[in-house]
């Protein structure tokens, strides 16, 4: 999940440099969403492992 967020972030940076502002905004939005999903899943996994005692 984090890998996809980084890929979309790089696409957004390249699109912004080349002047494709609409594409850059879309890719940045997708990257933000994927990063938040990654953080939520990572936190949930961490809490579950703490509760299980591993």
Secondary structure as UniProt FT lines:
FT   HELIX           2..18
FT   HELIX           21..52
//
